[in-house]
């Protein structure tokens, strides 16, 4: 199963709910879940923030659902 669909269903949401959050048509969002089109980086970040996970998790680069700590992301 596609990870976007999996995480959406885990949150008991419909495609139309996420499409509304992303301010797009449900049919366009569906194409992300069906992997017919690539997800723009901005949308991917919004989804990761919404689901409180990492973009790496959504992209199958990790199986760890928890987001990265902010201290890991910023280096001064």
PyMOL Python script that loads the backbone (N, CA, C, O; Angstrom):
from pymol import cmd

cmd.read_pdbstr("""\
ATOM      1  N   UNK A   1       0.845  -1.188   0.000  1.00  0.00           N
ATOM      2  CA  UNK A   1       0.000   0.000   0.000  1.00  0.00           C
ATOM      3  C   UNK A   1       0.886   1.246   0.000  1.00  0.00           C
ATOM      4  O   UNK A   1       1.965   1.257   0.593  1.00  0.00           O
ATOM      5  N   UNK A   2       0.426   2.260  -0.654  1.00  0.00           N
ATOM      6  CA  UNK A   2       1.135   3.536  -0.685  1.00  0.00           C
ATOM      7  C   UNK A   2       1.156   4.146   0.707  1.00  0.00           C
ATOM      8  O   UNK A   2       0.153   4.123   1.421  1.00  0.00           O
ATOM      9  N   UNK A   3       2.297   4.688   1.085  1.00  0.00           N
ATOM     10  CA  UNK A   3       2.446   5.216   2.448  1.00  0.00           C
ATOM     11  C   UNK A   3       1.514   6.402   2.693  1.00  0.00           C
ATOM     12  O   UNK A   3       0.997   6.551   3.800  1.00  0.00           O
ATOM     13  N   UNK A   4       1.290   7.239   1.698  1.00  0.00           N
ATOM     14  CA  UNK A   4       0.366   8.362   1.883  1.00  0.00           C
ATOM     15  C   UNK A   4      -1.040   7.865   2.191  1.00  0.00           C
ATOM     16  O   UNK A   4      -1.719   8.393   3.071  1.00  0.00           O
ATOM     17  N   UNK A   5      -1.461   6.856   1.464  1.00  0.00           N
ATOM     18  CA  UNK A   5      -2.789   6.297   1.708  1.00  0.00           C
ATOM     19  C   UNK A   5      -2.835   5.641   3.079  1.00  0.00           C
ATOM     20  O   UNK A   5      -3.807   5.798   3.817  1.00  0.00           O
ATOM     21  N   UNK A   6      -1.808   4.923   3.411  1.00  0.00           N
ATOM     22  CA  UNK A   6      -1.738   4.232   4.694  1.00  0.00           C
ATOM     23  C   UNK A   6      -1.841   5.212   5.864  1.00  0.00           C
ATOM     24  O   UNK A   6      -2.634   4.998   6.781  1.00  0.00           O
ATOM     25  N   UNK A   7      -1.052   6.273   5.839  1.00  0.00           N
ATOM     26  CA  UNK A   7      -1.059   7.224   6.952  1.00  0.00           C
ATOM     27  C   UNK A   7      -2.371   8.003   6.990  1.00  0.00           C
ATOM     28  O   UNK A   7      -2.864   8.337   8.067  1.00  0.00           O
ATOM     29  N   UNK A   8      -2.933   8.293   5.827  1.00  0.00           N
ATOM     30  CA  UNK A   8      -4.229   8.989   5.784  1.00  0.00           C
ATOM     31  C   UNK A   8      -5.309   8.116   6.419  1.00  0.00           C
ATOM     32  O   UNK A   8      -6.100   8.590   7.235  1.00  0.00           O
ATOM     33  N   UNK A   9      -5.334   6.848   6.042  1.00  0.00           N
ATOM     34  CA  UNK A   9      -6.343   5.942   6.589  1.00  0.00           C
ATOM     35  C   UNK A   9      -6.113   5.684   8.074  1.00  0.00           C
ATOM     36  O   UNK A   9      -7.072   5.499   8.823  1.00  0.00           O
ATOM     37  N   UNK A  10      -4.861   5.670   8.505  1.00  0.00           N
ATOM     38  CA  UNK A  10      -4.569   5.525   9.936  1.00  0.00           C
ATOM     39  C   UNK A  10      -5.153   6.676  10.751  1.00  0.00           C
ATOM     40  O   UNK A  10      -5.454   6.523  11.935  1.00  0.00           O
ATOM     41  N   UNK A  11      -5.308   7.833  10.100  1.00  0.00           N
ATOM     42  CA  UNK A  11      -5.884   9.012  10.769  1.00  0.00           C
ATOM     43  C   UNK A  11      -7.389   9.142  10.496  1.00  0.00           C
ATOM     44  O   UNK A  11      -7.995  10.167  10.808  1.00  0.00           O
ATOM     45  N   UNK A  12      -7.983   8.093   9.911  1.00  0.00           N
ATOM     46  CA  UNK A  12      -9.426   8.075   9.607  1.00  0.00           C
ATOM     47  C   UNK A  12      -9.856   9.273   8.766  1.00  0.00           C
ATOM     48  O   UNK A  12     -10.873   9.907   9.045  1.00  0.00           O
ATOM     49  N   UNK A  13      -9.074   9.573   7.742  1.00  0.00           N
ATOM     50  CA  UNK A  13      -9.370  10.695   6.858  1.00  0.00           C
ATOM     51  C   UNK A  13      -9.657  10.195   5.453  1.00  0.00           C
ATOM     52  O   UNK A  13      -9.247   9.101   5.065  1.00  0.00           O
ATOM     53  N   UNK A  14     -10.369  11.020   4.703  1.00  0.00           N
ATOM     54  CA  UNK A  14     -10.634  10.755   3.292  1.00  0.00           C
ATOM     55  C   UNK A  14      -9.700  11.613   2.445  1.00  0.00           C
ATOM     56  O   UNK A  14      -9.126  12.593   2.920  1.00  0.00           O
ATOM     57  N   UNK A  15      -9.564  11.224   1.196  1.00  0.00           N
ATOM     58  CA  UNK A  15      -8.743  12.024   0.286  1.00  0.00           C
ATOM     59  C   UNK A  15      -9.243  13.462   0.227  1.00  0.00           C
ATOM     60  O   UNK A  15      -8.444  14.396   0.165  1.00  0.00           O
ATOM     61  N   UNK A  16     -10.553  13.642   0.246  1.00  0.00           N
ATOM     62  CA  UNK A  16     -11.107  14.996   0.157  1.00  0.00           C
ATOM     63  C   UNK A  16     -10.684  15.851   1.355  1.00  0.00           C
ATOM     64  O   UNK A  16     -10.532  17.065   1.222  1.00  0.00           O
ATOM     65  N   UNK A  17     -10.492  15.224   2.528  1.00  0.00           N
ATOM     66  CA  UNK A  17     -10.059  15.962   3.717  1.00  0.00           C
ATOM     67  C   UNK A  17      -8.643  16.502   3.534  1.00  0.00           C
ATOM     68  O   UNK A  17      -8.368  17.664   3.834  1.00  0.00           O
ATOM     69  N   UNK A  18      -7.765  15.659   3.046  1.00  0.00           N
ATOM     70  CA  UNK A  18      -6.373  16.083   2.845  1.00  0.00           C
ATOM     71  C   UNK A  18      -6.282  17.066   1.682  1.00  0.00           C
ATOM     72  O   UNK A  18      -5.514  18.027   1.735  1.00  0.00           O
ATOM     73  N   UNK A  19      -7.055  16.826   0.644  1.00  0.00           N
ATOM     74  CA  UNK A  19      -7.069  17.749  -0.497  1.00  0.00           C
ATOM     75  C   UNK A  19      -7.515  19.142  -0.045  1.00  0.00           C
ATOM     76  O   UNK A  19      -6.953  20.148  -0.478  1.00  0.00           O
ATOM     77  N   UNK A  20      -8.514  19.196   0.817  1.00  0.00           N
ATOM     78  CA  UNK A  20      -8.979  20.491   1.340  1.00  0.00           C
ATOM     79  C   UNK A  20      -7.865  21.167   2.138  1.00  0.00           C
ATOM     80  O   UNK A  20      -7.628  22.365   1.983  1.00  0.00           O
ATOM     81  N   UNK A  21      -7.185  20.405   2.986  1.00  0.00           N
ATOM     82  CA  UNK A  21      -6.068  20.951   3.766  1.00  0.00           C
ATOM     83  C   UNK A  21      -4.977  21.502   2.844  1.00  0.00           C
ATOM     84  O   UNK A  21      -4.373  22.534   3.135  1.00  0.00           O
ATOM     85  N   UNK A  22      -4.734  20.809   1.740  1.00  0.00           N
ATOM     86  CA  UNK A  22      -3.700  21.238   0.789  1.00  0.00           C
ATOM     87  C   UNK A  22      -4.209  22.264  -0.223  1.00  0.00           C
ATOM     88  O   UNK A  22      -3.450  22.760  -1.056  1.00  0.00           O
ATOM     89  N   UNK A  23      -5.497  22.573  -0.138  1.00  0.00           N
ATOM     90  CA  UNK A  23      -6.119  23.539  -1.044  1.00  0.00           C
ATOM     91  C   UNK A  23      -6.000  23.090  -2.505  1.00  0.00           C
ATOM     92  O   UNK A  23      -5.545  23.840  -3.369  1.00  0.00           O
ATOM     93  N   UNK A  24      -6.423  21.839  -2.754  1.00  0.00           N
ATOM     94  CA  UNK A  24      -6.386  21.305  -4.109  1.00  0.00           C
ATOM     95  C   UNK A  24      -7.575  20.383  -4.324  1.00  0.00           C
ATOM     96  O   UNK A  24      -8.277  20.029  -3.377  1.00  0.00           O
ATOM     97  N   UNK A  25      -7.792  20.002  -5.558  1.00  0.00           N
ATOM     98  CA  UNK A  25      -8.863  19.063  -5.872  1.00  0.00           C
ATOM     99  C   UNK A  25      -8.510  17.672  -5.373  1.00  0.00           C
ATOM    100  O   UNK A  25      -7.341  17.286  -5.342  1.00  0.00           O
ATOM    101  N   UNK A  26      -9.535  16.925  -4.983  1.00  0.00           N
ATOM    102  CA  UNK A  26      -9.330  15.553  -4.536  1.00  0.00           C
ATOM    103  C   UNK A  26      -8.694  14.715  -5.629  1.00  0.00           C
ATOM    104  O   UNK A  26      -7.870  13.849  -5.337  1.00  0.00           O
ATOM    105  N   UNK A  27      -9.060  14.955  -6.889  1.00  0.00           N
ATOM    106  CA  UNK A  27      -8.505  14.166  -7.999  1.00  0.00           C
ATOM    107  C   UNK A  27      -6.997  14.373  -8.137  1.00  0.00           C
ATOM    108  O   UNK A  27      -6.273  13.445  -8.497  1.00  0.00           O
ATOM    109  N   UNK A  28      -6.524  15.585  -7.853  1.00  0.00           N
ATOM    110  CA  UNK A  28      -5.083  15.834  -7.910  1.00  0.00           C
ATOM    111  C   UNK A  28      -4.374  15.125  -6.760  1.00  0.00           C
ATOM    112  O   UNK A  28      -3.312  14.532  -6.950  1.00  0.00           O
ATOM    113  N   UNK A  29      -4.963  15.190  -5.571  1.00  0.00           N
ATOM    114  CA  UNK A  29      -4.354  14.498  -4.450  1.00  0.00           C
ATOM    115  C   UNK A  29      -4.309  12.992  -4.707  1.00  0.00           C
ATOM    116  O   UNK A  29      -3.322  12.336  -4.373  1.00  0.00           O
ATOM    117  N   UNK A  30      -5.346  12.456  -5.286  1.00  0.00           N
ATOM    118  CA  UNK A  30      -5.409  11.031  -5.596  1.00  0.00           C
ATOM    119  C   UNK A  30      -4.212  10.596  -6.452  1.00  0.00           C
ATOM    120  O   UNK A  30      -3.696   9.491  -6.285  1.00  0.00           O
ATOM    121  N   UNK A  31      -3.788  11.443  -7.339  1.00  0.00           N
ATOM    122  CA  UNK A  31      -2.643  11.120  -8.204  1.00  0.00           C
ATOM    123  C   UNK A  31      -1.358  10.956  -7.402  1.00  0.00           C
ATOM    124  O   UNK A  31      -0.474  10.199  -7.802  1.00  0.00           O
ATOM    125  N   UNK A  32      -1.242  11.653  -6.279  1.00  0.00           N
ATOM    126  CA  UNK A  32      -0.080  11.455  -5.401  1.00  0.00           C
ATOM    127  C   UNK A  32      -0.122  10.062  -4.789  1.00  0.00           C
ATOM    128  O   UNK A  32       0.881   9.348  -4.772  1.00  0.00           O
ATOM    129  N   UNK A  33      -1.299   9.684  -4.284  1.00  0.00           N
ATOM    130  CA  UNK A  33      -1.429   8.368  -3.656  1.00  0.00           C
ATOM    131  C   UNK A  33      -1.235   7.243  -4.667  1.00  0.00           C
ATOM    132  O   UNK A  33      -0.683   6.195  -4.333  1.00  0.00           O
ATOM    133  N   UNK A  34      -1.677   7.451  -5.878  1.00  0.00           N
ATOM    134  CA  UNK A  34      -1.530   6.433  -6.921  1.00  0.00           C
ATOM    135  C   UNK A  34      -0.149   6.465  -7.573  1.00  0.00           C
ATOM    136  O   UNK A  34       0.164   5.657  -8.447  1.00  0.00           O
ATOM    137  N   UNK A  35       0.666   7.418  -7.127  1.00  0.00           N
ATOM    138  CA  UNK A  35       2.025   7.606  -7.643  1.00  0.00           C
ATOM    139  C   UNK A  35       2.033   7.859  -9.148  1.00  0.00           C
ATOM    140  O   UNK A  35       2.934   7.424  -9.865  1.00  0.00           O
ATOM    141  N   UNK A  36       1.002   8.576  -9.610  1.00  0.00           N
ATOM    142  CA  UNK A  36       0.932   8.962 -11.013  1.00  0.00           C
ATOM    143  C   UNK A  36       1.730  10.230 -11.275  1.00  0.00           C
ATOM    144  O   UNK A  36       2.232  10.444 -12.379  1.00  0.00           O
ATOM    145  N   UNK A  37       1.842  11.071 -10.246  1.00  0.00           N
ATOM    146  CA  UNK A  37       2.648  12.288 -10.356  1.00  0.00           C
ATOM    147  C   UNK A  37       3.485  12.437  -9.095  1.00  0.00           C
ATOM    148  O   UNK A  37       3.124  11.936  -8.031  1.00  0.00           O
ATOM    149  N   UNK A  38       4.597  13.127  -9.230  1.00  0.00           N
ATOM    150  CA  UNK A  38       5.466  13.383  -8.081  1.00  0.00           C
ATOM    151  C   UNK A  38       4.873  14.477  -7.209  1.00  0.00           C
ATOM    152  O   UNK A  38       4.204  15.390  -7.691  1.00  0.00           O
ATOM    153  N   UNK A  39       5.130  14.364  -5.934  1.00  0.00           N
ATOM    154  CA  UNK A  39       4.639  15.351  -4.973  1.00  0.00           C
ATOM    155  C   UNK A  39       5.624  16.509  -4.904  1.00  0.00           C
ATOM    156  O   UNK A  39       6.809  16.285  -4.658  1.00  0.00           O
ATOM    157  N   UNK A  40       5.169  17.738  -5.115  1.00  0.00           N
ATOM    158  CA  UNK A  40       6.065  18.889  -4.955  1.00  0.00           C
ATOM    159  C   UNK A  40       6.609  18.953  -3.525  1.00  0.00           C
ATOM    160  O   UNK A  40       5.925  18.561  -2.579  1.00  0.00           O
ATOM    161  N   UNK A  41       7.800  19.431  -3.376  1.00  0.00           N
ATOM    162  CA  UNK A  41       8.457  19.489  -2.072  1.00  0.00           C
ATOM    163  C   UNK A  41       7.609  20.245  -1.054  1.00  0.00           C
ATOM    164  O   UNK A  41       7.507  19.824   0.098  1.00  0.00           O
ATOM    165  N   UNK A  42       7.006  21.343  -1.461  1.00  0.00           N
ATOM    166  CA  UNK A  42       6.199  22.148  -0.547  1.00  0.00           C
ATOM    167  C   UNK A  42       5.021  21.335  -0.004  1.00  0.00           C
ATOM    168  O   UNK A  42       4.680  21.435   1.175  1.00  0.00           O
ATOM    169  N   UNK A  43       4.412  20.539  -0.862  1.00  0.00           N
ATOM    170  CA  UNK A  43       3.276  19.707  -0.456  1.00  0.00           C
ATOM    171  C   UNK A  43       3.760  18.594   0.468  1.00  0.00           C
ATOM    172  O   UNK A  43       3.113  18.287   1.469  1.00  0.00           O
ATOM    173  N   UNK A  44       4.877  18.003   0.140  1.00  0.00           N
ATOM    174  CA  UNK A  44       5.443  16.944   0.969  1.00  0.00           C
ATOM    175  C   UNK A  44       5.738  17.441   2.384  1.00  0.00           C
ATOM    176  O   UNK A  44       5.469  16.744   3.362  1.00  0.00           O
ATOM    177  N   UNK A  45       6.281  18.624   2.484  1.00  0.00           N
ATOM    178  CA  UNK A  45       6.574  19.219   3.789  1.00  0.00           C
ATOM    179  C   UNK A  45       5.282  19.476   4.561  1.00  0.00           C
ATOM    180  O   UNK A  45       5.216  19.212   5.762  1.00  0.00           O
ATOM    181  N   UNK A  46       4.253  19.991   3.880  1.00  0.00           N
ATOM    182  CA  UNK A  46       2.975  20.231   4.547  1.00  0.00           C
ATOM    183  C   UNK A  46       2.367  18.930   5.062  1.00  0.00           C
ATOM    184  O   UNK A  46       1.807  18.888   6.157  1.00  0.00           O
ATOM    185  N   UNK A  47       2.479  17.876   4.270  1.00  0.00           N
ATOM    186  CA  UNK A  47       1.944  16.580   4.690  1.00  0.00           C
ATOM    187  C   UNK A  47       2.708  16.032   5.893  1.00  0.00           C
ATOM    188  O   UNK A  47       2.102  15.512   6.829  1.00  0.00           O
ATOM    189  N   UNK A  48       4.021  16.144   5.870  1.00  0.00           N
ATOM    190  CA  UNK A  48       4.838  15.666   6.990  1.00  0.00           C
ATOM    191  C   UNK A  48       4.487  16.444   8.258  1.00  0.00           C
ATOM    192  O   UNK A  48       4.373  15.859   9.335  1.00  0.00           O
ATOM    193  N   UNK A  49       4.319  17.747   8.134  1.00  0.00           N
ATOM    194  CA  UNK A  49       3.937  18.562   9.298  1.00  0.00           C
ATOM    195  C   UNK A  49       2.545  18.179   9.803  1.00  0.00           C
ATOM    196  O   UNK A  49       2.325  18.061  11.009  1.00  0.00           O
ATOM    197  N   UNK A  50       1.620  17.989   8.881  1.00  0.00           N
ATOM    198  CA  UNK A  50       0.244  17.645   9.246  1.00  0.00           C
ATOM    199  C   UNK A  50       0.192  16.319  10.003  1.00  0.00           C
ATOM    200  O   UNK A  50      -0.484  16.204  11.026  1.00  0.00           O
ATOM    201  N   UNK A  51       0.905  15.331   9.496  1.00  0.00           N
ATOM    202  CA  UNK A  51       0.900  14.006  10.113  1.00  0.00           C
ATOM    203  C   UNK A  51       1.926  13.856  11.239  1.00  0.00           C
ATOM    204  O   UNK A  51       2.034  12.796  11.856  1.00  0.00           O
ATOM    205  N   UNK A  52       2.669  14.921  11.494  1.00  0.00           N
ATOM    206  CA  UNK A  52       3.696  14.914  12.549  1.00  0.00           C
ATOM    207  C   UNK A  52       4.690  13.765  12.336  1.00  0.00           C
ATOM    208  O   UNK A  52       4.956  12.966  13.234  1.00  0.00           O
ATOM    209  N   UNK A  53       5.219  13.717  11.128  1.00  0.00           N
ATOM    210  CA  UNK A  53       6.210  12.726  10.744  1.00  0.00           C
ATOM    211  C   UNK A  53       7.292  13.411   9.932  1.00  0.00           C
ATOM    212  O   UNK A  53       7.312  14.639   9.842  1.00  0.00           O
ATOM    213  N   UNK A  54       8.181  12.648   9.346  1.00  0.00           N
ATOM    214  CA  UNK A  54       9.239  13.233   8.524  1.00  0.00           C
ATOM    215  C   UNK A  54       8.941  12.998   7.048  1.00  0.00           C
ATOM    216  O   UNK A  54       8.201  12.082   6.687  1.00  0.00           O
ATOM    217  N   UNK A  55       9.519  13.826   6.216  1.00  0.00           N
ATOM    218  CA  UNK A  55       9.392  13.600   4.779  1.00  0.00           C
ATOM    219  C   UNK A  55      10.058  12.282   4.404  1.00  0.00           C
ATOM    220  O   UNK A  55       9.612  11.605   3.478  1.00  0.00           O
ATOM    221  N   UNK A  56      11.103  11.916   5.102  1.00  0.00           N
ATOM    222  CA  UNK A  56      11.767  10.634   4.844  1.00  0.00           C
ATOM    223  C   UNK A  56      10.815   9.463   5.060  1.00  0.00           C
ATOM    224  O   UNK A  56      10.851   8.487   4.310  1.00  0.00           O
ATOM    225  N   UNK A  57       9.972   9.551   6.068  1.00  0.00           N
ATOM    226  CA  UNK A  57       9.000   8.496   6.310  1.00  0.00           C
ATOM    227  C   UNK A  57       8.010   8.424   5.149  1.00  0.00           C
ATOM    228  O   UNK A  57       7.698   7.333   4.672  1.00  0.00           O
ATOM    229  N   UNK A  58       7.521   9.553   4.698  1.00  0.00           N
ATOM    230  CA  UNK A  58       6.564   9.567   3.594  1.00  0.00           C
ATOM    231  C   UNK A  58       7.177   9.066   2.299  1.00  0.00           C
ATOM    232  O   UNK A  58       6.473   8.550   1.432  1.00  0.00           O
ATOM    233  N   UNK A  59       8.495   9.219   2.166  1.00  0.00           N
ATOM    234  CA  UNK A  59       9.204   8.804   0.951  1.00  0.00           C
ATOM    235  C   UNK A  59       9.831   7.414   1.072  1.00  0.00           C
ATOM    236  O   UNK A  59      10.608   7.012   0.206  1.00  0.00           O
ATOM    237  N   UNK A  60       9.506   6.689   2.120  1.00  0.00           N
ATOM    238  CA  UNK A  60      10.029   5.336   2.360  1.00  0.00           C
ATOM    239  C   UNK A  60      11.535   5.304   2.601  1.00  0.00           C
ATOM    240  O   UNK A  60      12.162   4.263   2.407  1.00  0.00           O
ATOM    241  N   UNK A  61      12.121   6.408   3.014  1.00  0.00           N
ATOM    242  CA  UNK A  61      13.552   6.419   3.301  1.00  0.00           C
ATOM    243  C   UNK A  61      13.833   5.945   4.720  1.00  0.00           C
ATOM    244  O   UNK A  61      14.978   5.675   5.080  1.00  0.00           O
ATOM    245  N   UNK A  62      12.773   5.845   5.522  1.00  0.00           N
ATOM    246  CA  UNK A  62      12.858   5.319   6.882  1.00  0.00           C
ATOM    247  C   UNK A  62      11.498   4.735   7.250  1.00  0.00           C
ATOM    248  O   UNK A  62      10.473   5.093   6.670  1.00  0.00           O
ATOM    249  N   UNK A  63      11.513   3.843   8.213  1.00  0.00           N
ATOM    250  CA  UNK A  63      10.258   3.294   8.733  1.00  0.00           C
ATOM    251  C   UNK A  63       9.909   3.893  10.088  1.00  0.00           C
ATOM    252  O   UNK A  63       8.953   3.461  10.732  1.00  0.00           O
ATOM    253  N   UNK A  64      10.667   4.871  10.515  1.00  0.00           N
ATOM    254  CA  UNK A  64      10.433   5.549  11.791  1.00  0.00           C
ATOM    255  C   UNK A  64       9.451   6.688  11.551  1.00  0.00           C
ATOM    256  O   UNK A  64       9.731   7.606  10.780  1.00  0.00           O
ATOM    257  N   UNK A  65       8.295   6.627  12.217  1.00  0.00           N
ATOM    258  CA  UNK A  65       7.241   7.621  11.995  1.00  0.00           C
ATOM    259  C   UNK A  65       7.503   8.956  12.677  1.00  0.00           C
ATOM    260  O   UNK A  65       7.047   9.995  12.200  1.00  0.00           O
ATOM    261  N   UNK A  66       8.231   8.938  13.789  1.00  0.00           N
ATOM    262  CA  UNK A  66       8.405  10.178  14.538  1.00  0.00           C
ATOM    263  C   UNK A  66       9.229  11.179  13.738  1.00  0.00           C
ATOM    264  O   UNK A  66      10.173  10.798  13.046  1.00  0.00           O
ATOM    265  N   UNK A  67       8.874  12.463  13.833  1.00  0.00           N
ATOM    266  CA  UNK A  67       9.631  13.485  13.101  1.00  0.00           C
ATOM    267  C   UNK A  67      10.992  13.704  13.739  1.00  0.00           C
ATOM    268  O   UNK A  67      11.231  13.324  14.885  1.00  0.00           O
ATOM    269  N   UNK A  68      11.872  14.320  12.976  1.00  0.00           N
ATOM    270  CA  UNK A  68      13.192  14.663  13.494  1.00  0.00           C
ATOM    271  C   UNK A  68      13.055  15.778  14.515  1.00  0.00           C
ATOM    272  O   UNK A  68      12.152  16.610  14.423  1.00  0.00           O
ATOM    273  N   UNK A  69      13.946  15.791  15.476  1.00  0.00           N
ATOM    274  CA  UNK A  69      13.966  16.878  16.428  1.00  0.00           C
ATOM    275  C   UNK A  69      14.547  18.108  15.739  1.00  0.00           C
ATOM    276  O   UNK A  69      15.426  17.996  14.884  1.00  0.00           O
ATOM    277  N   UNK A  70      14.053  19.265  16.115  1.00  0.00           N
ATOM    278  CA  UNK A  70      14.500  20.521  15.509  1.00  0.00           C
ATOM    279  C   UNK A  70      16.015  20.702  15.660  1.00  0.00           C
ATOM    280  O   UNK A  70      16.671  21.235  14.766  1.00  0.00           O
ATOM    281  N   UNK A  71      16.564  20.258  16.790  1.00  0.00           N
ATOM    282  CA  UNK A  71      17.999  20.428  17.017  1.00  0.00           C
ATOM    283  C   UNK A  71      18.822  19.628  16.011  1.00  0.00           C
ATOM    284  O   UNK A  71      19.968  19.975  15.725  1.00  0.00           O
ATOM    285  N   UNK A  72      18.232  18.549  15.473  1.00  0.00           N
ATOM    286  CA  UNK A  72      18.923  17.753  14.470  1.00  0.00           C
ATOM    287  C   UNK A  72      18.941  18.462  13.118  1.00  0.00           C
ATOM    288  O   UNK A  72      19.833  18.234  12.301  1.00  0.00           O
ATOM    289  N   UNK A  73      17.965  19.310  12.895  1.00  0.00           N
ATOM    290  CA  UNK A  73      17.811  19.954  11.600  1.00  0.00           C
ATOM    291  C   UNK A  73      18.652  21.210  11.432  1.00  0.00           C
ATOM    292  O   UNK A  73      19.116  21.507  10.331  1.00  0.00           O
ATOM    293  N   UNK A  74      18.849  21.940  12.509  1.00  0.00           N
ATOM    294  CA  UNK A  74      19.542  23.212  12.417  1.00  0.00           C
ATOM    295  C   UNK A  74      20.948  23.107  12.993  1.00  0.00           C
ATOM    296  O   UNK A  74      21.152  22.634  14.111  1.00  0.00           O
ATOM    297  N   UNK A  75      21.879  23.548  12.220  1.00  0.00           N
ATOM    298  CA  UNK A  75      23.261  23.635  12.702  1.00  0.00           C
ATOM    299  C   UNK A  75      23.693  25.088  12.628  1.00  0.00           C
ATOM    300  O   UNK A  75      23.660  25.704  11.563  1.00  0.00           O
ATOM    301  N   UNK A  76      24.096  25.626  13.766  1.00  0.00           N
ATOM    302  CA  UNK A  76      24.497  27.036  13.814  1.00  0.00           C
ATOM    303  C   UNK A  76      25.990  27.174  13.589  1.00  0.00           C
ATOM    304  O   UNK A  76      26.515  28.288  13.595  1.00  0.00           O
TER     305      UNK A  76
END
""", "prot")
cmd.dss("prot")
cmd.show_as("cartoon", "prot")
cmd.util.cbc("prot")
cmd.orient("prot")
